[in-house]
């Protein structure tokens, strides 16, 4: 989940790479480094954020038109100056940056050590550099062939970029399981882990697939497999704009993305939700709709926030579509013997479309004959290319590490899918479908209303900013929202928080409740209202500090809670799209009061492209 940027052309490579690394810093910010090819390969790197690297370059004044850069999220080897990328070969002829994990690096390192190689750091990446060197010298092959031969010997995942002082105007890149794309300009080529570093220069990109490499020069690029078979790749046109990846006056990307949700939910529904016709059109899955409609079972696989969206989806599909659903952690799916076959459909959810565990689940399900459908945000991502069909969320780039607008966009897609399937399976009446479609159409305006509650949420945030623990409770559709609210608080404020189904409080967590425990209760006026009021009474009896997310007409809850954040009424099945918004704002404001780095929380990275 590290970030890679490379450039070859007529511009100052240092400027392009530093600017690109800043835009990729959400992928990792333990350390950063750069290698510039200018007669020799000059490397600067160090622990800390990209700004530290930028200051190093100002002092050293390294210039050149060819280079590669890296911002790191540590896997093998602690974050320090030595383990920062780029890494040298033993003779300092070439420098390499890498995203991924070389799983057999320890065995390779032992063999290379026996042959006289000396390693400076602890990373798997340095082992790969020395392996390429060993093959080039002993095998007496050219450098490109040495890279190919080395990649055939490694197990694991990689996205790599290499510059070599003996190859004056060339960058070699390759990928397996870790995203890389080429940005194609006039007399220049850009390399990046995703499109954000290159969008200000070009909107034309080539996506590399697994086991592919590219040889990039000032004259253009050549793509081939690591088995040396030449390929012709399609050039895609990006839809994002530079404005989408800038803060736009907000202090943090997370706050900007929270506020964007009334727009992103509407964008997600545009052209798909047709309230005047009581109809939903999802073109991305149209050719597989018959198989989906007749499926015996739906398995949803995802990680993190996307897994919480999948849990909401379970309630939606089972209630609206009468389709049995199982929700799986993608990270666990392939490590058992999953019972999945041709009569099943797997639905995978990922913001980035590059989540390594989710990709592994896709491959396992397809191997067993299941239809696999993807929900993701990034056009052209690996999940979009490897699934049988899919739906883009159209939420725009999400830069904040803690996901916000991706969650609501995913739940919006799941809601539309559930309604469409309910109609096709003839288990949802036209009256009920019309009510749900109308309510969904109204959601963006209601999200905008909740944004006006910022001041009252701010007061609660200030009061509880230094609480050591939080408990989140919800029922039915809003149990997954309780999990998501707790996750947001943990991610960005470092407060220990747990989400539970409200009825489960009596089975253990109630022991934690005292006058110092804030308990966030999601209590909307649905079929669970009376039960959750009983849960609130139980918390009150033990002097817990109750913060309720509820609707304005829920007077019983408002009378019982110490603090209330109200949301507009909507259809019961759609309440997660509203109840999650105050929880996002609450987490954000608490993190700000605690002076945490909201957009770059410690130990986390945005896109988890390693296992």
PyMOL commands that set and color helices and strands:
alter all, ss='L'
color gray80, all
select helices_A, chain A and resi 13-23+25-27+50-60+105-114+124-139+143-153+195-197+242-245+253-259+261-269+275-277+283-293+304-321+330-333+356-367+382-386+405-424+430-464+476-493+502-507+509-512+529-541+555-560+572-574+576-593
alter helices_A, ss='H'
color red, helices_A
select strands_A, chain A and resi 3-8+31-37+41-47+66-72+87-88+94-99+158-164+170-176+181-185+188-192+204-207+212-217+220-225+230-231+236-237+273-274+279-280+297-302+325-329+344-350+371-376+389-392+469-474+496-501+518-523+545-551+563-567
alter strands_A, ss='S'
color yellow, strands_A
deselect
rebuild
show_as cartoon
